[in-house]
Amino acid sequence: MKSLEELKKLREKLQSDTKLRAADGIKVIVGMGTCGIAAGAREVMAALMEEVKKRGLAGVVFQQTGCIGMCEKEVLVDIILPGAPRITYGNVRPSDAGRLVAEHVINGQIVKDLVVAKSV
């Protein structure tokens, strides 16, 4: 840090990122077990968070979870809309973030080619 202004900008960015992890409403859960991280879960989560932030969406919660036993399907992402079933997406890449946010989070449409499970 070279100035107080740089420090303030960093604080604002971190506070914004923290809000994405603490809001109420839509939940986006990314598998962050060892297998998920090795498959690129950190990059997928960052891409999803950036997409939500870019679109100015409020009320989206980001969470992490450990391994759920479908290592061959990593990176796994669950999206839960209020009043809708939990949808688990597999083999998710950072390039899928825009489509998942636009189609599922915003429009409530399941991205069928990435679905690996649906829970009621």
N, CA, C and O atoms as a GROMACS GRO file, in nm:
protein
  480
    1MET      N    1   0.083  -0.117   0.000
    1MET     CA    2   0.000   0.000   0.000
    1MET      C    3   0.088   0.124   0.000
    1MET      O    4   0.182   0.138   0.079
    2LYS      N    5   0.056   0.212  -0.090
    2LYS     CA    6   0.134   0.335  -0.098
    2LYS      C    7   0.057   0.456  -0.050
    2LYS      O    8   0.114   0.564  -0.028
    3SER      N    9  -0.076   0.438  -0.033
    3SER     CA   10  -0.154   0.553   0.011
    3SER      C   11  -0.277   0.506   0.088
    3SER      O   12  -0.317   0.390   0.082
    4LEU      N   13  -0.334   0.599   0.160
    4LEU     CA   14  -0.457   0.572   0.233
    4LEU      C   15  -0.570   0.540   0.136
    4LEU      O   16  -0.657   0.458   0.166
    5GLU      N   17  -0.570   0.605   0.020
    5GLU     CA   18  -0.673   0.582  -0.082
    5GLU      C   19  -0.670   0.437  -0.132
    5GLU      O   20  -0.776   0.376  -0.151
    6GLU      N   21  -0.551   0.382  -0.153
    6GLU     CA   22  -0.539   0.242  -0.195
    6GLU      C   23  -0.595   0.149  -0.088
    6GLU      O   24  -0.663   0.052  -0.120
    7LEU      N   25  -0.567   0.180   0.036
    7LEU     CA   26  -0.617   0.099   0.147
    7LEU      C   27  -0.770   0.104   0.153
    7LEU      O   28  -0.834   0.002   0.177
    8LYS      N   29  -0.828   0.221   0.133
    8LYS     CA   30  -0.974   0.236   0.133
    8LYS      C   31  -1.037   0.156   0.019
    8LYS      O   32  -1.140   0.092   0.039
    9LYS      N   33  -0.976   0.159  -0.098
    9LYS     CA   34  -1.029   0.083  -0.212
    9LYS      C   35  -1.024  -0.067  -0.184
    9LYS      O   36  -1.118  -0.140  -0.217
   10LEU      N   37  -0.915  -0.113  -0.124
   10LEU     CA   38  -0.904  -0.254  -0.089
   10LEU      C   39  -1.010  -0.292   0.013
   10LEU      O   40  -1.072  -0.398   0.000
   11ARG      N   41  -1.032  -0.209   0.113
   11ARG     CA   42  -1.134  -0.236   0.214
   11ARG      C   43  -1.272  -0.246   0.149
   11ARG      O   44  -1.349  -0.336   0.182
   12GLU      N   45  -1.305  -0.155   0.058
   12GLU     CA   46  -1.435  -0.158  -0.009
   12GLU      C   47  -1.453  -0.286  -0.090
   12GLU      O   48  -1.561  -0.345  -0.090
   13LYS      N   49  -1.348  -0.328  -0.160
   13LYS     CA   50  -1.356  -0.451  -0.239
   13LYS      C   51  -1.379  -0.571  -0.148
   13LYS      O   52  -1.464  -0.656  -0.178
   14LEU      N   53  -1.305  -0.579  -0.039
   14LEU     CA   54  -1.319  -0.692   0.053
   14LEU      C   55  -1.456  -0.693   0.121
   14LEU      O   56  -1.513  -0.800   0.141
   15GLN      N   57  -1.508  -0.576   0.155
   15GLN     CA   58  -1.641  -0.569   0.214
   15GLN      C   59  -1.746  -0.615   0.114
   15GLN      O   60  -1.841  -0.683   0.151
   16SER      N   61  -1.730  -0.578  -0.011
   16SER     CA   62  -1.823  -0.620  -0.116
   16SER      C   63  -1.819  -0.772  -0.133
   16SER      O   64  -1.924  -0.836  -0.145
   17ASP      N   65  -1.698  -0.829  -0.135
   17ASP     CA   66  -1.684  -0.974  -0.147
   17ASP      C   67  -1.745  -1.045  -0.028
   17ASP      O   68  -1.807  -1.150  -0.044
   18THR      N   69  -1.729  -0.990   0.091
   18THR     CA   70  -1.785  -1.048   0.212
   18THR      C   71  -1.937  -1.049   0.207
   18THR      O   72  -1.999  -1.147   0.249
   19LYS      N   73  -1.998  -0.944   0.156
   19LYS     CA   74  -2.143  -0.938   0.144
   19LYS      C   75  -2.194  -1.050   0.054
   19LYS      O   76  -2.302  -1.104   0.078
   20LEU      N   77  -2.117  -1.086  -0.050
   20LEU     CA   78  -2.159  -1.195  -0.138
   20LEU      C   79  -2.162  -1.328  -0.066
   20LEU      O   80  -2.227  -1.422  -0.112
   21ARG      N   81  -2.094  -1.338   0.046
   21ARG     CA   82  -2.092  -1.463   0.122
   21ARG      C   83  -2.188  -1.461   0.240
   21ARG      O   84  -2.202  -1.563   0.309
   22ALA      N   85  -2.256  -1.350   0.265
   22ALA     CA   86  -2.336  -1.340   0.386
   22ALA      C   87  -2.480  -1.296   0.364
   22ALA      O   88  -2.554  -1.282   0.462
   23ALA      N   89  -2.523  -1.274   0.244
   23ALA     CA   90  -2.660  -1.226   0.218
   23ALA      C   91  -2.761  -1.340   0.232
   23ALA      O   92  -2.723  -1.456   0.245
   24ASP      N   93  -2.890  -1.305   0.231
   24ASP     CA   94  -2.997  -1.404   0.236
   24ASP      C   95  -3.055  -1.421   0.096
   24ASP      O   96  -3.046  -1.330   0.013
   25GLY      N   97  -3.114  -1.538   0.070
   25GLY     CA   98  -3.182  -1.557  -0.057
   25GLY      C   99  -3.128  -1.675  -0.134
   25GLY      O  100  -3.125  -1.786  -0.082
   26ILE      N  101  -3.085  -1.651  -0.255
   26ILE     CA  102  -3.034  -1.755  -0.343
   26ILE      C  103  -2.900  -1.805  -0.290
   26ILE      O  104  -2.816  -1.726  -0.249
   27LYS      N  105  -2.882  -1.937  -0.290
   27LYS     CA  106  -2.757  -1.995  -0.244
   27LYS      C  107  -2.681  -2.059  -0.360
   27LYS      O  108  -2.739  -2.130  -0.443
   28VAL      N  109  -2.553  -2.031  -0.366
   28VAL     CA  110  -2.463  -2.095  -0.460
   28VAL      C  111  -2.355  -2.161  -0.376
   28VAL      O  112  -2.279  -2.093  -0.306
   29ILE      N  113  -2.347  -2.293  -0.384
   29ILE     CA  114  -2.255  -2.370  -0.301
   29ILE      C  115  -2.153  -2.438  -0.392
   29ILE      O  116  -2.190  -2.510  -0.486
   30VAL      N  117  -2.026  -2.416  -0.365
   30VAL     CA  118  -1.920  -2.471  -0.448
   30VAL      C  119  -1.843  -2.575  -0.368
   30VAL      O  120  -1.802  -2.549  -0.254
   31GLY      N  121  -1.823  -2.693  -0.427
   31GLY     CA  122  -1.748  -2.801  -0.363
   31GLY      C  123  -1.601  -2.766  -0.354
   31GLY      O  124  -1.533  -2.753  -0.456
   32MET      N  125  -1.552  -2.750  -0.231
   32MET     CA  126  -1.413  -2.710  -0.208
   32MET      C  127  -1.335  -2.817  -0.134
   32MET      O  128  -1.243  -2.786  -0.057
   33GLY      N  129  -1.371  -2.943  -0.156
   33GLY     CA  130  -1.287  -3.050  -0.103
   33GLY      C  131  -1.158  -3.053  -0.184
   33GLY      O  132  -1.143  -2.979  -0.281
   34THR      N  133  -1.066  -3.139  -0.144
   34THR     CA  134  -0.938  -3.148  -0.214
   34THR      C  135  -0.957  -3.175  -0.363
   34THR      O  136  -0.889  -3.117  -0.447
   35CYS      N  137  -1.051  -3.263  -0.394
   35CYS     CA  138  -1.075  -3.298  -0.534
   35CYS      C  139  -1.132  -3.177  -0.611
   35CYS      O  140  -1.096  -3.154  -0.726
   36GLY      N  141  -1.221  -3.102  -0.547
   36GLY     CA  142  -1.279  -2.984  -0.612
   36GLY      C  143  -1.176  -2.877  -0.637
   36GLY      O  144  -1.171  -2.818  -0.744
   37ILE      N  145  -1.092  -2.852  -0.537
   37ILE     CA  146  -0.987  -2.750  -0.552
   37ILE      C  147  -0.890  -2.791  -0.663
   37ILE      O  148  -0.849  -2.707  -0.744
   38ALA      N  149  -0.854  -2.919  -0.668
   38ALA     CA  150  -0.764  -2.968  -0.772
   38ALA      C  151  -0.825  -2.952  -0.911
   38ALA      O  152  -0.753  -2.933  -1.009
   39ALA      N  153  -0.958  -2.961  -0.919
   39ALA     CA  154  -1.027  -2.950  -1.048
   39ALA      C  155  -1.055  -2.805  -1.087
   39ALA      O  156  -1.099  -2.778  -1.199
   40GLY      N  157  -1.028  -2.709  -0.995
   40GLY     CA  158  -1.047  -2.568  -1.029
   40GLY      C  159  -1.160  -2.498  -0.958
   40GLY      O  160  -1.211  -2.398  -1.009
   41ALA      N  161  -1.201  -2.548  -0.841
   41ALA     CA  162  -1.315  -2.490  -0.770
   41ALA      C  163  -1.293  -2.345  -0.730
   41ALA      O  164  -1.387  -2.265  -0.732
   42ARG      N  165  -1.172  -2.310  -0.694
   42ARG     CA  166  -1.146  -2.170  -0.656
   42ARG      C  167  -1.173  -2.077  -0.773
   42ARG      O  168  -1.234  -1.971  -0.757
   43GLU      N  169  -1.128  -2.115  -0.889
   43GLU     CA  170  -1.147  -2.033  -1.009
   43GLU      C  171  -1.295  -2.026  -1.047
   43GLU      O  172  -1.344  -1.921  -1.090
   44VAL      N  173  -1.367  -2.138  -1.031
   44VAL     CA  174  -1.511  -2.139  -1.061
   44VAL      C  175  -1.585  -2.047  -0.964
   44VAL      O  176  -1.670  -1.968  -1.006
   45MET      N  177  -1.554  -2.056  -0.835
   45MET     CA  178  -1.620  -1.971  -0.738
   45MET      C  179  -1.592  -1.824  -0.765
   45MET      O  180  -1.682  -1.741  -0.759
   46ALA      N  181  -1.467  -1.793  -0.796
   46ALA     CA  182  -1.431  -1.654  -0.827
   46ALA      C  183  -1.507  -1.604  -0.949
   46ALA      O  184  -1.554  -1.490  -0.952
   47ALA      N  185  -1.520  -1.688  -1.051
   47ALA     CA  186  -1.592  -1.649  -1.173
   47ALA      C  187  -1.740  -1.628  -1.144
   47ALA      O  188  -1.800  -1.534  -1.196
   48LEU      N  189  -1.800  -1.716  -1.063
   48LEU     CA  190  -1.941  -1.700  -1.026
   48LEU      C  191  -1.963  -1.573  -0.945
   48LEU      O  192  -2.059  -1.499  -0.970
   49MET      N  193  -1.876  -1.547  -0.849
   49MET     CA  194  -1.889  -1.426  -0.767
   49MET      C  195  -1.873  -1.300  -0.852
   49MET      O  196  -1.945  -1.202  -0.834
   50GLU      N  197  -1.779  -1.304  -0.944
   50GLU     CA  198  -1.757  -1.189  -1.032
   50GLU      C  199  -1.878  -1.165  -1.122
   50GLU      O  200  -1.917  -1.050  -1.146
   51GLU      N  201  -1.937  -1.272  -1.171
   51GLU     CA  202  -2.056  -1.261  -1.258
   51GLU      C  203  -2.173  -1.200  -1.181
   51GLU      O  204  -2.243  -1.112  -1.232
   52VAL      N  205  -2.194  -1.245  -1.058
   52VAL     CA  206  -2.301  -1.190  -0.974
   52VAL      C  207  -2.276  -1.043  -0.944
   52VAL      O  208  -2.367  -0.960  -0.950
   53LYS      N  209  -2.151  -1.011  -0.912
   53LYS     CA  210  -2.116  -0.873  -0.881
   53LYS      C  211  -2.132  -0.784  -1.005
   53LYS      O  212  -2.185  -0.674  -0.997
   54LYS      N  213  -2.087  -0.834  -1.120
   54LYS     CA  214  -2.096  -0.758  -1.246
   54LYS      C  215  -2.240  -0.725  -1.281
   54LYS      O  216  -2.269  -0.618  -1.335
   55ARG      N  217  -2.330  -0.817  -1.251
   55ARG     CA  218  -2.472  -0.797  -1.283
   55ARG      C  219  -2.547  -0.721  -1.172
   55ARG      O  220  -2.665  -0.690  -1.187
   56GLY      N  221  -2.477  -0.692  -1.063
   56GLY     CA  222  -2.538  -0.614  -0.954
   56GLY      C  223  -2.650  -0.688  -0.882
   56GLY      O  224  -2.745  -0.625  -0.835
   57LEU      N  225  -2.638  -0.820  -0.873
   57LEU     CA  226  -2.742  -0.900  -0.808
   57LEU      C  227  -2.729  -0.893  -0.657
   57LEU      O  228  -2.619  -0.906  -0.602
   58ALA      N  229  -2.841  -0.874  -0.590
   58ALA     CA  230  -2.842  -0.872  -0.443
   58ALA      C  231  -2.907  -1.001  -0.394
   58ALA      O  232  -2.986  -1.064  -0.466
   59GLY      N  233  -2.875  -1.041  -0.272
   59GLY     CA  234  -2.940  -1.156  -0.211
   59GLY      C  235  -2.889  -1.290  -0.259
   59GLY      O  236  -2.960  -1.390  -0.249
   60VAL      N  237  -2.766  -1.296  -0.312
   60VAL     CA  238  -2.706  -1.422  -0.352
   60VAL      C  239  -2.598  -1.458  -0.250
   60VAL      O  240  -2.505  -1.380  -0.228
   61VAL      N  241  -2.610  -1.576  -0.188
   61VAL     CA  242  -2.516  -1.622  -0.087
   61VAL      C  243  -2.421  -1.723  -0.150
   61VAL      O  244  -2.464  -1.815  -0.219
   62PHE      N  245  -2.293  -1.706  -0.125
   62PHE     CA  246  -2.194  -1.803  -0.170
   62PHE      C  247  -2.143  -1.879  -0.048
   62PHE      O  248  -2.108  -1.820   0.054
   63GLN      N  249  -2.140  -2.012  -0.062
   63GLN     CA  250  -2.090  -2.097   0.045
   63GLN      C  251  -1.996  -2.201  -0.014
   63GLN      O  252  -1.996  -2.226  -0.134
   64GLN      N  253  -1.916  -2.259   0.074
   64GLN     CA  254  -1.828  -2.368   0.035
   64GLN      C  255  -1.872  -2.494   0.107
   64GLN      O  256  -1.930  -2.487   0.215
   65THR      N  257  -1.844  -2.608   0.047
   65THR     CA  258  -1.868  -2.736   0.112
   65THR      C  259  -1.752  -2.828   0.080
   65THR      O  260  -1.674  -2.802  -0.012
   66GLY      N  261  -1.741  -2.935   0.156
   66GLY     CA  262  -1.635  -3.032   0.132
   66GLY      C  263  -1.676  -3.132   0.025
   66GLY      O  264  -1.774  -3.110  -0.047
   67CYS      N  265  -1.603  -3.238   0.016
   67CYS     CA  266  -1.628  -3.342  -0.083
   67CYS      C  267  -1.759  -3.415  -0.053
   67CYS      O  268  -1.788  -3.447   0.062
   68ILE      N  269  -1.838  -3.440  -0.158
   68ILE     CA  270  -1.962  -3.515  -0.140
   68ILE      C  271  -1.958  -3.651  -0.210
   68ILE      O  272  -2.060  -3.718  -0.222
   69GLY      N  273  -1.839  -3.691  -0.256
   69GLY     CA  274  -1.821  -3.824  -0.310
   69GLY      C  275  -1.840  -3.839  -0.459
   69GLY      O  276  -1.843  -3.952  -0.509
   70MET      N  277  -1.852  -3.732  -0.531
   70MET     CA  278  -1.864  -3.741  -0.678
   70MET      C  279  -1.742  -3.676  -0.742
   70MET      O  280  -1.754  -3.587  -0.826
   71CYS      N  281  -1.625  -3.722  -0.701
   71CYS     CA  282  -1.499  -3.660  -0.742
   71CYS      C  283  -1.484  -3.653  -0.895
   71CYS      O  284  -1.426  -3.558  -0.947
   72GLU      N  285  -1.536  -3.752  -0.964
   72GLU     CA  286  -1.523  -3.753  -1.109
   72GLU      C  287  -1.607  -3.645  -1.177
   72GLU      O  288  -1.589  -3.619  -1.296
   73LYS      N  289  -1.697  -3.582  -1.102
   73LYS     CA  290  -1.784  -3.477  -1.156
   73LYS      C  291  -1.740  -3.336  -1.115
   73LYS      O  292  -1.808  -3.239  -1.148
   74GLU      N  293  -1.627  -3.324  -1.043
   74GLU     CA  294  -1.581  -3.192  -0.998
   74GLU      C  295  -1.548  -3.103  -1.118
   74GLU      O  296  -1.499  -3.153  -1.219
   75VAL      N  297  -1.572  -2.982  -1.109
   75VAL     CA  298  -1.614  -2.897  -1.001
   75VAL      C  299  -1.766  -2.905  -0.988
   75VAL      O  300  -1.839  -2.895  -1.087
   76LEU      N  301  -1.814  -2.925  -0.863
   76LEU     CA  302  -1.957  -2.933  -0.835
   76LEU      C  303  -2.007  -2.800  -0.780
   76LEU      O  304  -1.943  -2.739  -0.695
   77VAL      N  305  -2.122  -2.756  -0.832
   77VAL     CA  306  -2.185  -2.632  -0.788
   77VAL      C  307  -2.333  -2.660  -0.766
   77VAL      O  308  -2.401  -2.710  -0.855
   78ASP      N  309  -2.381  -2.627  -0.646
   78ASP     CA  310  -2.525  -2.635  -0.617
   78ASP      C  311  -2.584  -2.495  -0.625
   78ASP      O  312  -2.524  -2.399  -0.577
   79ILE      N  313  -2.702  -2.486  -0.685
   79ILE     CA  314  -2.775  -2.359  -0.685
   79ILE      C  315  -2.912  -2.388  -0.626
   79ILE      O  316  -2.984  -2.478  -0.670
   80ILE      N  317  -2.947  -2.308  -0.524
   80ILE     CA  318  -3.076  -2.324  -0.457
   80ILE      C  319  -3.150  -2.192  -0.463
   80ILE      O  320  -3.107  -2.093  -0.404
   81LEU      N  321  -3.260  -2.191  -0.537
   81LEU     CA  322  -3.348  -2.075  -0.542
   81LEU      C  323  -3.457  -2.093  -0.438
   81LEU      O  324  -3.501  -2.206  -0.416
   82PRO      N  325  -3.502  -1.986  -0.373
   82PRO     CA  326  -3.609  -2.000  -0.273
   82PRO      C  327  -3.732  -2.070  -0.334
   82PRO      O  328  -3.782  -2.030  -0.439
   83GLY      N  329  -3.778  -2.173  -0.265
   83GLY     CA  330  -3.897  -2.246  -0.309
   83GLY      C  331  -3.875  -2.342  -0.424
   83GLY      O  332  -3.971  -2.399  -0.476
   84ALA      N  333  -3.750  -2.362  -0.464
   84ALA     CA  334  -3.720  -2.452  -0.576
   84ALA      C  335  -3.626  -2.562  -0.528
   84ALA      O  336  -3.558  -2.546  -0.426
   85PRO      N  337  -3.621  -2.674  -0.601
   85PRO     CA  338  -3.530  -2.782  -0.560
   85PRO      C  339  -3.383  -2.741  -0.577
   85PRO      O  340  -3.349  -2.653  -0.656
   86ARG      N  341  -3.299  -2.808  -0.501
   86ARG     CA  342  -3.153  -2.787  -0.510
   86ARG      C  343  -3.104  -2.856  -0.636
   86ARG      O  344  -3.132  -2.974  -0.658
   87ILE      N  345  -3.032  -2.783  -0.718
   87ILE     CA  346  -2.978  -2.838  -0.842
   87ILE      C  347  -2.827  -2.847  -0.828
   87ILE      O  348  -2.762  -2.749  -0.792
   88THR      N  349  -2.771  -2.964  -0.856
   88THR     CA  350  -2.626  -2.984  -0.851
   88THR      C  351  -2.574  -2.992  -0.994
   88THR      O  352  -2.618  -3.075  -1.074
   89TYR      N  353  -2.480  -2.905  -1.023
   89TYR     CA  354  -2.414  -2.903  -1.154
   89TYR      C  355  -2.276  -2.963  -1.140
   89TYR      O  356  -2.208  -2.943  -1.039
   90GLY      N  357  -2.234  -3.039  -1.242
   90GLY     CA  358  -2.102  -3.101  -1.240
   90GLY      C  359  -2.019  -3.064  -1.360
   90GLY      O  360  -2.070  -3.016  -1.462
   91ASN      N  361  -1.890  -3.088  -1.346
   91ASN     CA  362  -1.792  -3.054  -1.450
   91ASN      C  363  -1.800  -2.907  -1.488
   91ASN      O  364  -1.786  -2.870  -1.605
   92VAL      N  365  -1.823  -2.822  -1.387
   92VAL     CA  366  -1.838  -2.678  -1.410
   92VAL      C  367  -1.700  -2.615  -1.426
   92VAL      O  368  -1.607  -2.646  -1.352
   93ARG      N  369  -1.688  -2.529  -1.523
   93ARG     CA  370  -1.566  -2.455  -1.551
   93ARG      C  371  -1.593  -2.305  -1.534
   93ARG      O  372  -1.709  -2.264  -1.538
   94PRO      N  373  -1.491  -2.225  -1.515
   94PRO     CA  374  -1.513  -2.080  -1.502
   94PRO      C  375  -1.592  -2.023  -1.620
   94PRO      O  376  -1.668  -1.928  -1.602
   95SER      N  377  -1.574  -2.079  -1.736
   95SER     CA  378  -1.645  -2.030  -1.855
   95SER      C  379  -1.796  -2.056  -1.848
   95SER      O  380  -1.872  -1.998  -1.926
   96ASP      N  381  -1.841  -2.142  -1.757
   96ASP     CA  382  -1.984  -2.170  -1.740
   96ASP      C  383  -2.053  -2.070  -1.647
   96ASP      O  384  -2.176  -2.068  -1.639
   97ALA      N  385  -1.976  -1.987  -1.578
   97ALA     CA  386  -2.032  -1.897  -1.476
   97ALA      C  387  -2.138  -1.805  -1.533
   97ALA      O  388  -2.245  -1.791  -1.473
   98GLY      N  389  -2.113  -1.742  -1.645
   98GLY     CA  390  -2.210  -1.649  -1.704
   98GLY      C  391  -2.341  -1.716  -1.736
   98GLY      O  392  -2.448  -1.661  -1.710
   99ARG      N  393  -2.333  -1.835  -1.791
   99ARG     CA  394  -2.455  -1.909  -1.827
   99ARG      C  395  -2.532  -1.953  -1.704
   99ARG      O  396  -2.655  -1.942  -1.701
  100LEU      N  397  -2.462  -2.003  -1.601
  100LEU     CA  398  -2.531  -2.045  -1.479
  100LEU      C  399  -2.600  -1.927  -1.411
  100LEU      O  400  -2.714  -1.940  -1.364
  101VAL      N  401  -2.534  -1.814  -1.405
  101VAL     CA  402  -2.594  -1.697  -1.341
  101VAL      C  403  -2.711  -1.645  -1.425
  101VAL      O  404  -2.819  -1.619  -1.371
  102ALA      N  405  -2.691  -1.630  -1.554
  102ALA     CA  406  -2.797  -1.575  -1.641
  102ALA      C  407  -2.918  -1.667  -1.648
  102ALA      O  408  -3.032  -1.623  -1.631
  103GLU      N  409  -2.894  -1.796  -1.674
  103GLU     CA  410  -3.006  -1.887  -1.696
  103GLU      C  411  -3.071  -1.934  -1.565
  103GLU      O  412  -3.193  -1.932  -1.553
  104HIS      N  413  -2.990  -1.977  -1.468
  104HIS     CA  414  -3.050  -2.034  -1.347
  104HIS      C  415  -3.076  -1.929  -1.239
  104HIS      O  416  -3.189  -1.916  -1.192
  105VAL      N  417  -2.973  -1.855  -1.201
  105VAL     CA  418  -2.990  -1.759  -1.091
  105VAL      C  419  -3.089  -1.649  -1.127
  105VAL      O  420  -3.176  -1.616  -1.046
  106ILE      N  421  -3.078  -1.593  -1.246
  106ILE     CA  422  -3.166  -1.481  -1.284
  106ILE      C  423  -3.301  -1.530  -1.337
  106ILE      O  424  -3.405  -1.481  -1.294
  107ASN      N  425  -3.298  -1.626  -1.430
  107ASN     CA  426  -3.422  -1.667  -1.497
  107ASN      C  427  -3.486  -1.794  -1.442
  107ASN      O  428  -3.596  -1.830  -1.484
  108GLY      N  429  -3.420  -1.862  -1.349
  108GLY     CA  430  -3.478  -1.982  -1.289
  108GLY      C  431  -3.483  -2.102  -1.381
  108GLY      O  432  -3.556  -2.198  -1.354
  109GLN      N  433  -3.408  -2.099  -1.490
  109GLN     CA  434  -3.406  -2.210  -1.586
  109GLN      C  435  -3.284  -2.299  -1.560
  109GLN      O  436  -3.172  -2.250  -1.552
  110ILE      N  437  -3.307  -2.428  -1.546
  110ILE     CA  438  -3.200  -2.523  -1.520
  110ILE      C  439  -3.114  -2.539  -1.645
  110ILE      O  440  -3.166  -2.551  -1.756
  111VAL      N  441  -2.982  -2.539  -1.627
  111VAL     CA  442  -2.887  -2.560  -1.736
  111VAL      C  443  -2.868  -2.711  -1.748
  111VAL      O  444  -2.779  -2.769  -1.685
  112LYS      N  445  -2.952  -2.774  -1.831
  112LYS     CA  446  -2.965  -2.920  -1.833
  112LYS      C  447  -2.836  -2.995  -1.867
  112LYS      O  448  -2.814  -3.103  -1.812
  113ASP      N  449  -2.752  -2.942  -1.953
  113ASP     CA  450  -2.634  -3.017  -1.992
  113ASP      C  451  -2.527  -3.025  -1.883
  113ASP      O  452  -2.430  -3.100  -1.896
  114LEU      N  453  -2.543  -2.949  -1.775
  114LEU     CA  454  -2.448  -2.954  -1.663
  114LEU      C  455  -2.505  -3.022  -1.538
  114LEU      O  456  -2.431  -3.042  -1.441
  115VAL      N  457  -2.632  -3.057  -1.537
  115VAL     CA  458  -2.697  -3.113  -1.419
  115VAL      C  459  -2.647  -3.254  -1.392
  115VAL      O  460  -2.638  -3.337  -1.482
  116VAL      N  461  -2.614  -3.280  -1.263
  116VAL     CA  462  -2.581  -3.416  -1.221
  116VAL      C  463  -2.677  -3.467  -1.115
  116VAL      O  464  -2.684  -3.587  -1.092
  117ALA      N  465  -2.752  -3.377  -1.048
  117ALA     CA  466  -2.848  -3.420  -0.947
  117ALA      C  467  -2.950  -3.309  -0.922
  117ALA      O  468  -2.925  -3.191  -0.942
  118LYS      N  469  -3.069  -3.354  -0.876
  118LYS     CA  470  -3.176  -3.261  -0.839
  118LYS      C  471  -3.235  -3.312  -0.710
  118LYS      O  472  -3.278  -3.427  -0.702
  119SER      N  473  -3.237  -3.227  -0.606
  119SER     CA  474  -3.291  -3.265  -0.475
  119SER      C  475  -3.415  -3.184  -0.447
  119SER      O  476  -3.421  -3.065  -0.479
  120VAL      N  477  -3.513  -3.248  -0.387
  120VAL     CA  478  -3.636  -3.178  -0.353
  120VAL      C  479  -3.628  -3.125  -0.213
  120VAL      O  480  -3.723  -3.062  -0.165
   0.00000   0.00000   0.00000
